[in-house]
Amino acid sequence: MDAVSTGISDYRRREESTSYSAEPAGMGLEQEMMTVNMGPHHPSTHGVLRLILTLEGEIVRDIKPIIGYVHTGIEKTAEQKAYWKVIPVVERMDYLSYYFNAYAFCGAVEKLLEVDVPKRAQYLRVIHMELNRIMSHLVWLGTSCIDLGAIGMWWYAFREREQVLDLFEMSSGQRMHTRYFQVGGVIEDIPTGWAERVKRFTKTMRERSQQYSALLDKNEIFLQRMRHTGVVDERTLIDLGVTGPLLRAAGNPWDLRKADPYCSYEDFRFRIPVGTEGDNYDRYRVRHAEILESCEIIDQAIDGLPEGPHITEDRKVALPPRHELATSMEALIHHFKLVTEGFRVPPGEVYNAIESPRGELGCFVRSDGSSKPARVHMRDPSFVNLQATAPATRDTYIADLVATLAMLDPVLGGVDR
C-alpha cells in the first residue's frame, strides 16, 4: 500500500491539549440511569434518525440507533426497471454522492456485459466523482460546524459547494442527480470551456481550504470540542466493517482507489491522509486533507484527458448519437427499442466496490438474462459506519454526542434505502 500520511499529527499540538474525564460529579456516587429518546429527527443527521440514550447524569452509558424512517425501497424498485432506468433511482440513495451511486451500479452492469469503457469516459467519471467527493465533504464540514455553533463556517463551505454544483449543471444540465453516468460511459462529452472552469475551481478550492484552516485549526473552542472526543480504535472499526475517512482517521490507510484501482485511478498520483488517534479531530483533518488530494486528482485528469469517444461504441448498450435520429431510420428504431425495452444482460452476478466519500460503496447485481436485474443490493457505507455510534459515544458527555454524530457523517438516505 503506497499510502502516505499527510502530516495530520502535526496539527494536533498534543502538548497543549487538555484531557477531560467524562465521569459524573458527585463524589463517586452512582446516579440513577435514565432513558431518553433523541429524535426521530435531529439537525446533526442528514436524514431522520432516532437515538435511544441511556444516561447516567450527563454521561452516555449506552446508545441504540433506530433507523427506517426514510425507507424508500430503492433496491426493490430497481428490480422492476430496465437496467438503464435504474440509474436515476440509485442516485437518490446517498443524495450527496449521486455520482458514486451511479458508478457503483453502472460498473457492476459493465462487468456483466464485459463492456470496455473508453479511456476518455473513465477520466470524465473520475473528474466528476472527485468533484462530488469535494462537494460531499463541504456539506459535511458546514453542517458539522453548525452543530458546534460555528454558523459562519457553513456559509464558507456552501459557497464552494455552489461552484461545484454549477460545474455539474454545465456538464450535465442538472445540479443534483444528474444521470450523467451511463452504462458504457457518460451521456455526453464536456462542453467547451468546462475543463478550464474546473481548473479555476481547484485553484480557488486550495485557497479557500487555507481559509478554513485559519478559521478552525487555532480556534480553542473547536479544538476542545474535537480533540480526544469520539475516539474509536482501528481494531474496533475493522471488526465493525467501518471504512472510509473514519477508518483512515484511526491510522489505517485503506482506500479502494489505491488498494483495488478502478476507472483508471492507477493513472493518478495522490496520497491517502491518515490520522493517529481516531478522534473527532483526526476525522476533521482527514476529510479536510482529502479535499486537497481530490483537487490534485482532478488537475491530473484534466491535463491528461484523452481524446476519443465519451461512451462505448457497442450499439447494443449505448443510445445512438442524437444527430443520427433525424437522418437514420436504423438509429431511430434502435433508440426506440433501447428506451422502451432496454438491453439484455447475460446471466450472472457481480459485486462492484468503490471508494465513496463515506467509505466502501458496493453494488451487487444478479442477472437472469432479461432486460431487468433479478437482484440489486447496495452496501452503503453510512449503514455500516453507523455501528460506530455506540463505541464512539459510550461513556462520554452528552454534549459531545452531537459533535461525534456529525463527525461520523451518516446520510440516512443511504442507510434506509
Wavefront OBJ file of the C-alpha trace (Angstrom):
o trace
v 0.000 0.000 0.000
v 1.700 3.243 -1.110
v -0.288 5.339 1.291
v 1.419 8.380 2.811
v 0.339 10.287 5.866
v -0.227 13.956 5.074
v 1.094 15.074 8.432
v -2.212 15.307 10.234
v -0.470 14.605 13.510
v 1.453 17.870 13.053
v -1.746 19.775 13.733
v -2.612 18.043 16.949
v -0.391 20.068 19.308
v -0.725 17.326 21.889
v 1.428 19.138 24.405
v -1.123 21.955 24.555
v -4.265 19.827 24.681
v -6.157 19.175 27.888
v -7.762 15.847 28.657
v -11.130 15.887 30.382
v -12.572 12.958 32.284
v -16.107 12.023 31.292
v -17.131 10.906 34.769
v -20.136 12.337 36.578
v -19.679 14.629 39.535
v -20.963 13.609 42.915
v -18.016 12.189 44.922
v -18.176 8.861 43.082
v -21.814 8.196 43.980
v -23.834 6.208 41.468
v -26.566 8.141 39.734
v -29.854 6.766 38.537
v -29.947 5.605 34.923
v -32.387 7.436 32.661
v -33.577 6.518 29.172
v -34.003 9.467 26.815
v -35.425 9.477 23.294
v -33.430 11.692 20.930
v -35.168 12.187 17.633
v -36.550 10.806 15.422
v -35.054 13.852 13.792
v -32.002 15.864 14.653
v -30.070 18.558 12.742
v -26.788 16.641 13.018
v -28.100 13.838 10.791
v -28.559 14.006 7.034
v -31.982 12.435 7.230
v -34.158 11.091 10.017
v -32.520 9.131 12.832
v -33.772 8.172 16.271
v -31.401 7.504 19.161
v -32.389 5.804 22.393
v -29.922 7.012 25.026
v -29.214 5.540 28.433
v -27.819 8.342 30.571
v -26.175 8.484 33.945
v -26.314 12.170 34.720
v -24.647 13.812 31.728
v -22.798 10.657 30.703
v -23.958 8.440 27.825
v -23.788 4.863 29.080
v -25.477 3.269 26.078
v -26.925 4.324 22.743
v -29.112 2.492 20.257
v -29.720 3.913 16.769
v -33.207 3.288 15.351
v -33.397 3.553 11.556
v -36.003 3.056 8.840
v -37.814 6.407 8.928
v -36.930 7.304 5.318
v -37.089 3.814 3.800
v -37.781 4.198 0.084
v -37.490 0.652 -1.250
v -34.937 1.710 -3.853
v -33.400 -1.746 -4.228
v -36.737 -3.440 -4.952
v -37.746 -0.580 -7.240
v -34.536 -1.123 -9.223
v -35.509 -4.762 -9.793
v -38.695 -3.654 -11.557
v -36.972 -1.399 -14.078
v -34.788 -1.846 -17.143
v -31.082 -1.542 -16.399
v -30.657 1.934 -17.824
v -33.714 3.167 -15.920
v -32.177 2.079 -12.600
v -29.502 4.800 -12.710
v -31.677 7.764 -11.582
v -33.181 5.553 -8.870
v -29.917 4.525 -7.195
v -28.578 8.073 -7.433
v -31.114 9.086 -4.803
v -29.857 6.827 -2.005
v -26.921 8.800 -0.640
v -28.053 12.064 -2.176
v -24.690 13.717 -1.500
v -22.828 11.039 -3.507
v -25.002 10.534 -6.562
v -22.089 10.108 -8.980
v -20.693 7.334 -6.793
v -24.062 5.596 -6.551
v -24.400 5.694 -10.316
v -20.873 4.409 -10.915
v -21.244 1.537 -8.439
v -24.279 0.300 -10.380
v -23.017 1.065 -13.890
v -19.668 -0.570 -13.121
v -21.402 -3.753 -11.971
v -23.522 -3.930 -15.140
v -20.465 -3.235 -17.309
v -18.677 -6.197 -15.705
v -21.607 -8.463 -16.523
v -21.734 -7.160 -20.090
v -17.922 -7.206 -20.440
v -18.137 -3.737 -21.948
v -14.924 -1.762 -22.473
v -15.400 1.822 -21.281
v -13.388 4.337 -23.361
v -10.455 5.977 -21.590
v -11.899 9.451 -22.027
v -15.132 8.360 -20.352
v -13.148 6.895 -17.447
v -11.291 10.164 -16.905
v -14.520 12.169 -17.093
v -16.009 9.845 -14.477
v -13.002 10.369 -12.193
v -13.263 14.147 -12.523
v -16.954 14.171 -11.655
v -16.570 11.718 -8.778
v -13.745 13.720 -7.199
v -15.751 16.929 -7.595
v -18.606 15.074 -5.920
v -16.262 13.989 -3.099
v -15.277 17.612 -2.524
v -18.923 18.694 -2.539
v -19.906 15.984 -0.057
v -17.068 16.879 2.309
v -18.048 20.561 2.110
v -21.611 19.741 3.122
v -20.251 17.639 5.995
v -17.920 20.449 7.118
v -20.562 23.165 7.009
v -23.289 21.208 8.759
v -20.906 19.811 11.381
v -19.718 23.285 12.299
v -23.323 24.397 12.694
v -23.748 21.631 15.284
v -20.829 23.194 17.166
v -22.308 26.697 16.933
v -19.923 27.926 14.202
v -22.512 29.065 11.670
v -20.019 31.200 9.732
v -18.192 28.117 8.500
v -21.420 26.870 6.954
v -21.604 29.879 4.628
v -17.994 29.461 3.537
v -18.354 25.741 2.819
v -21.586 26.172 0.870
v -20.026 28.990 -1.136
v -17.623 26.473 -2.671
v -20.321 23.804 -2.872
v -22.332 26.051 -5.151
v -19.395 26.302 -7.525
v -19.240 22.509 -7.772
v -22.958 22.292 -8.486
v -22.550 24.938 -11.178
v -19.942 22.710 -12.836
v -22.329 19.750 -12.686
v -25.053 21.847 -14.255
v -22.713 22.931 -17.027
v -21.659 19.384 -17.930
v -24.967 17.561 -17.457
v -27.760 20.117 -17.283
v -28.587 19.241 -13.667
v -27.098 20.361 -10.377
v -28.041 17.208 -8.465
v -28.998 13.669 -9.540
v -27.564 14.357 -12.946
v -27.829 10.889 -14.541
v -24.588 11.818 -16.288
v -23.060 8.352 -15.913
v -24.396 5.732 -18.303
v -23.629 2.061 -18.815
v -20.578 2.222 -21.058
v -19.501 5.786 -20.328
v -21.117 9.195 -19.848
v -24.173 10.649 -21.532
v -22.296 13.342 -23.465
v -18.905 14.991 -23.750
v -17.979 18.045 -21.710
v -18.868 21.448 -23.205
v -16.322 23.986 -24.412
v -14.692 25.853 -21.534
v -15.691 23.352 -18.861
v -12.185 21.988 -18.301
v -10.747 25.499 -17.844
v -13.511 26.333 -15.389
v -12.738 23.183 -13.397
v -9.064 24.161 -13.176
v -10.059 27.595 -11.887
v -12.212 25.946 -9.250
v -9.442 23.652 -7.970
v -7.132 26.668 -7.675
v -9.807 28.548 -5.740
v -10.569 25.495 -3.591
v -6.964 25.264 -2.430
v -7.005 28.930 -1.411
v -10.323 28.603 0.385
v -9.045 25.493 2.183
v -6.398 27.676 3.783
v -9.173 29.973 4.980
v -10.911 27.010 6.597
v -7.711 26.143 8.435
v -7.291 29.717 9.608
v -10.840 29.710 10.965
v -10.749 26.332 12.719
v -7.255 24.988 13.370
v -6.433 27.588 16.033
v -9.930 28.031 17.426
v -9.696 26.823 21.036
v -13.418 26.107 21.331
v -13.327 23.996 18.180
v -10.182 22.168 19.269
v -11.512 21.358 22.735
v -14.727 20.005 21.238
v -12.797 17.871 18.730
v -9.702 16.537 20.466
v -9.945 13.277 22.391
v -13.706 13.010 21.770
v -15.421 10.180 19.951
v -12.293 8.019 19.949
v -12.627 4.573 18.327
v -9.538 2.424 17.805
v -8.568 0.837 14.500
v -9.247 -2.749 15.617
v -12.809 -1.951 16.670
v -13.524 -0.181 13.397
v -12.202 -3.089 11.340
v -14.268 -5.579 13.364
v -17.375 -3.488 12.650
v -16.590 -3.253 8.925
v -16.183 0.529 9.079
v -14.307 2.045 6.125
v -13.545 5.425 4.622
v -12.389 8.537 6.499
v -13.460 7.031 9.839
v -11.026 4.126 9.433
v -8.277 6.288 7.973
v -8.601 8.704 10.902
v -7.618 5.808 13.164
v -4.403 5.278 11.198
v -5.403 2.617 8.645
v -4.679 3.795 5.059
v -7.260 1.533 3.382
v -8.612 3.220 0.257
v -10.052 1.252 -2.660
v -8.679 3.777 -5.142
v -5.214 2.521 -4.141
v -5.941 -0.977 -2.832
v -8.050 -2.079 -5.826
v -7.858 0.645 -8.508
v -10.820 1.119 -10.826
v -11.800 3.617 -13.503
v -8.130 4.469 -14.265
v -7.298 5.637 -10.713
v -3.980 3.858 -11.163
v -3.025 6.658 -13.589
v -3.069 9.344 -10.910
v -0.695 10.320 -8.121
v -2.298 11.116 -4.790
v -1.735 10.498 -1.101
v -4.026 8.908 1.453
v -4.448 11.127 4.528
v -4.416 9.197 7.796
v -4.817 10.173 11.439
v -3.149 8.958 14.607
v -5.744 8.812 17.369
v -9.080 8.163 15.695
v -10.895 11.007 17.425
v -13.143 13.709 16.004
v -10.190 15.977 15.290
v -8.495 13.342 13.164
v -11.754 12.815 11.256
v -11.886 16.530 10.558
v -8.261 16.686 9.423
v -8.541 13.590 7.199
v -11.562 14.899 5.308
v -10.005 18.359 5.031
v -6.859 16.820 3.516
v -8.918 14.643 1.173
v -10.386 17.765 -0.403
v -6.886 18.847 -1.425
v -5.997 15.378 -2.706
v -9.160 15.378 -4.833
v -8.032 18.680 -6.354
v -4.732 17.016 -7.306
v -6.515 14.103 -8.979
v -8.859 16.435 -10.880
v -5.998 18.560 -12.204
v -4.118 15.472 -13.411
v -7.235 14.113 -15.111
v -7.952 17.426 -16.841
v -4.359 17.831 -18.019
v -4.174 14.248 -19.286
v -7.729 13.939 -20.622
v -7.515 11.520 -23.578
v -9.157 12.078 -26.925
v -11.762 9.649 -28.170
v -15.406 8.703 -27.583
v -17.182 9.502 -24.323
v -19.228 6.285 -24.365
v -18.841 2.764 -25.690
v -19.478 2.220 -29.374
v -21.316 -1.021 -28.616
v -24.720 -0.192 -30.100
v -26.381 -2.970 -28.110
v -25.861 -0.872 -24.983
v -25.425 2.785 -25.900
v -28.050 5.061 -27.396
v -27.201 6.298 -30.893
v -25.991 9.913 -31.197
v -28.789 12.440 -31.252
v -27.837 13.887 -34.619
v -28.396 10.481 -36.260
v -32.034 10.275 -35.159
v -33.163 12.826 -37.735
v -31.410 11.131 -40.662
v -31.179 7.384 -39.883
v -34.214 5.140 -39.557
v -31.983 2.390 -38.150
v -30.754 4.705 -35.417
v -34.307 5.789 -34.620
v -35.515 2.181 -34.299
v -32.512 1.269 -32.181
v -33.157 4.259 -29.908
v -36.821 3.289 -29.568
v -36.050 -0.324 -28.654
v -33.416 0.617 -26.055
v -35.681 3.209 -24.428
v -38.771 1.014 -24.329
v -37.301 -2.463 -23.784
v -33.747 -1.825 -22.612
v -30.786 -4.122 -23.288
v -30.408 -7.686 -22.102
v -27.591 -8.674 -19.734
v -26.107 -12.204 -19.746
v -26.959 -14.310 -16.673
v -24.533 -13.955 -13.788
v -23.819 -11.976 -10.662
v -21.155 -9.461 -9.675
v -20.170 -7.181 -6.788
v -18.619 -3.821 -7.670
v -16.974 -1.849 -4.838
v -15.684 1.732 -4.985
v -14.419 4.381 -2.551
v -17.209 6.875 -1.845
v -16.868 9.944 0.430
v -18.049 7.793 3.355
v -16.160 4.572 2.605
v -16.729 1.390 0.625
v -19.836 1.642 -1.523
v -20.641 -1.669 -3.164
v -23.309 -2.758 -5.609
v -24.351 -6.378 -6.075
v -26.246 -7.150 -9.277
v -27.607 -10.529 -10.341
v -28.871 -11.012 -13.861
v -31.241 -13.696 -15.144
v -30.677 -12.799 -18.786
v -33.590 -10.385 -19.108
v -33.599 -6.604 -19.511
v -34.270 -6.119 -15.780
v -31.940 -7.030 -12.899
v -33.092 -10.025 -10.873
v -31.484 -8.605 -7.734
v -29.889 -5.307 -6.783
v -28.329 -4.766 -3.375
v -26.188 -1.862 -2.208
v -23.574 -1.975 0.506
v -23.931 1.610 1.700
v -21.093 2.826 3.953
v -23.389 5.002 6.101
v -25.340 1.898 7.147
v -22.181 0.074 8.214
v -20.447 3.101 9.725
v -23.461 3.860 11.901
v -22.360 0.898 14.016
v -19.515 3.084 15.296
v -22.015 5.377 17.027
v -22.098 3.366 20.264
v -18.340 2.827 20.754
v -17.668 6.458 19.806
v -20.132 7.970 22.276
v -20.378 5.498 25.149
v -19.077 6.906 28.481
v -18.744 10.421 27.050
v -20.646 13.600 27.813
v -23.979 14.033 26.085
v -22.695 17.441 24.961
v -20.137 15.613 22.797
v -22.735 13.264 21.313
v -23.992 15.687 18.681
v -20.491 16.629 17.566
v -19.441 12.983 17.338
v -22.546 12.020 15.380
v -21.857 14.838 12.933
v -18.238 13.751 12.519
v -19.384 10.232 11.621
v -21.143 11.837 8.635
v -24.054 9.421 8.122
v -26.532 10.028 5.319
v -29.791 8.340 6.246
v -30.965 8.117 2.657
v -28.208 5.578 2.141
v -28.860 3.862 5.477
v -32.557 3.204 4.863
v -32.638 2.906 1.040
l 1 2 3 4 5 6 7 8 9 10 11 12 13 14 15 16 17 18 19 20 21 22 23 24 25 26 27 28 29 30 31 32 33 34 35 36 37 38 39 40 41 42 43 44 45 46 47 48 49 50 51 52 53 54 55 56 57 58 59 60 61 62 63 64 65 66 67 68 69 70 71 72 73 74 75 76 77 78 79 80 81 82 83 84 85 86 87 88 89 90 91 92 93 94 95 96 97 98 99 100 101 102 103 104 105 106 107 108 109 110 111 112 113 114 115 116 117 118 119 120 121 122 123 124 125 126 127 128 129 130 131 132 133 134 135 136 137 138 139 140 141 142 143 144 145 146 147 148 149 150 151 152 153 154 155 156 157 158 159 160 161 162 163 164 165 166 167 168 169 170 171 172 173 174 175 176 177 178 179 180 181 182 183 184 185 186 187 188 189 190 191 192 193 194 195 196 197 198 199 200 201 202 203 204 205 206 207 208 209 210 211 212 213 214 215 216 217 218 219 220 221 222 223 224 225 226 227 228 229 230 231 232 233 234 235 236 237 238 239 240 241 242 243 244 245 246 247 248 249 250 251 252 253 254 255 256 257 258 259 260 261 262 263 264 265 266 267 268 269 270 271 272 273 274 275 276 277 278 279 280 281 282 283 284 285 286 287 288 289 290 291 292 293 294 295 296 297 298 299 300 301 302 303 304 305 306 307 308 309 310 311 312 313 314 315 316 317 318 319 320 321 322 323 324 325 326 327 328 329 330 331 332 333 334 335 336 337 338 339 340 341 342 343 344 345 346 347 348 349 350 351 352 353 354 355 356 357 358 359 360 361 362 363 364 365 366 367 368 369 370 371 372 373 374 375 376 377 378 379 380 381 382 383 384 385 386 387 388 389 390 391 392 393 394 395 396 397 398 399 400 401 402 403 404 405 406 407 408 409 410 411 412 413 414 415 416 417
